[in-house]
Amino acid sequence: MDRSKWFFHPILILVVSILALGTSLILYIYWYIEVSVGLKSVVRRFNLDAGQILTAQTWVVILVLTILVGLILLGLLTIFVYSQKMVQLYRLQHNFINNFTHELKTPTTSLRLYLETFQKHELGRADQLKYIEFMLSDVNRLSDNVTRILNLARIESKSFTRDFSWLDPLDLIHRFLDNNSHLFSKCDIQVGCPPEHKHYCHLNPSLFDILLMNVLTNAAKYNTFDRPKIHITLELRSNRLRILFRDNGIGFDRRERNKIFKKFYQVGRSEDMSAKGSGIGLFLAQSIAKIHKGRLKASSDGPGSGAVFTLTLPLHKGRSSAA
């Protein structure tokens, strides 16, 4: 266990708080019974001013007790805050388990139904191809969910490959769309006019593909139109490159702007149960943006108004070429 985390372990804080409370009580009893009796006997023996001596001792006791009580309150407050976060995390994890179970159960149930249909009925070639297409869609859905979980584990354990190079994000976006055109065949994805020059960022291609996959999948999934629209544009801001992903999806309330990037958090659902996800896609995208020393932000004018996800990446100073 990391030592820095060990010092802030709630059990240790609780033990220290209890010891501080017990010590304060012992000191109180000791100083005000034993020491006070001793001081009074000294005062009587040497005819000293009792008011000055005992008053000074009283202030020392008050100061020490105040410090100890402060430590106790600080420890209890820390435990309270930690417990509240644990409760919130438990709720998020519980929602994640329920939703992820749904994400796994739905395609497996569908696959079983299709396979039983093949087993019990003689189907023509056209019907076979139709059912095979449905099954492939369910397999892709299962594969996407498993991939997200594996990517989450890799990123959180920092076991991802550190293969970073100076690359043009626009080239990676075009390559990604070409390689995954079958996944977004029902989407209208347009890439805006690029800047006049190529601009290079320090990127890990595999991680950048994961970021694009999660952002674009999120835009396509949370959309009520038959053909979701996603518009990708690039903007220059001094020494940074902004990549904007605009969609015509369900949008979100402004109060959820920062929450949607939290692990397991999910925006309120529409009635379509198939639109549910695992709640880790945008968390993965944000984590990857931070790995690239960038940031990912979201904005929306409200439910039903679509959303804009803005990825900001640092540029290589002085390195550009004509497009």
Stockholm file with secondary structure:
# STOCKHOLM 1.0

chainA/1-323         MDRSKWFFHPILILVVSILALGTSLILYIYWYIEVSVGLKSVVRRFNLDAGQILTAQTWVVILVLTILVGLILLGLLTIFVYSQKMVQLYRLQHNFINNFTHELKTPTTSLRLYLETFQKHELGRADQLKYIEFMLSDVNRLSDNVTRILNLARIESKSFTRDFSWLDPLDLIHRFLDNNSHLFSKCDIQVGCPPEHKHYCHLNPSLFDILLMNVLTNAAKYNTFDRPKIHITLELRSNRLRILFRDNGIGFDRRERNKIFKKFYQVGRSEDMSAKGSGIGLFLAQSIAKIHKGRLKASSDGPGSGAVFTLTLPLHKGRSSAA
#=GR chainA/1-323 SS CCHHHHTTCHHHHHHHHHHHHHHHHHHHHIIIIIIHHHHHHHHHHHTCCHHHHHHHHHHHHHHHHHHHHHHHHHHHHHHHHHHHHHHHHHHHHHHHHHHHHHHHHHHHHHHHHHHHHHHHSCCCHHHHHHHHHHHHHHHHHHHHHHHHHHHHHHHHTTCSCCCCEEECHHHHHHHHHHHTTTTTTTSEEEECCCCSEEECEEECHHHHHHHHHHHHHHHHHSCCSSSCEEEEEEEEETTEEEEEEEECSCCCCGGGTTGGGSTTCCCCCCSCGGGCCCSCHHHHHHHHHHHTTCEEEEECSSTTSCEEEEEEEECCTTCEEEC
#=GC SS_cons         CCHHHHTTCHHHHHHHHHHHHHHHHHHHHIIIIIIHHHHHHHHHHHTCCHHHHHHHHHHHHHHHHHHHHHHHHHHHHHHHHHHHHHHHHHHHHHHHHHHHHHHHHHHHHHHHHHHHHHHHSCCCHHHHHHHHHHHHHHHHHHHHHHHHHHHHHHHHTTCSCCCCEEECHHHHHHHHHHHTTTTTTTSEEEECCCCSEEECEEECHHHHHHHHHHHHHHHHHSCCSSSCEEEEEEEEETTEEEEEEEECSCCCCGGGTTGGGSTTCCCCCCSCGGGCCCSCHHHHHHHHHHHTTCEEEEECSSTTSCEEEEEEEECCTTCEEEC
//
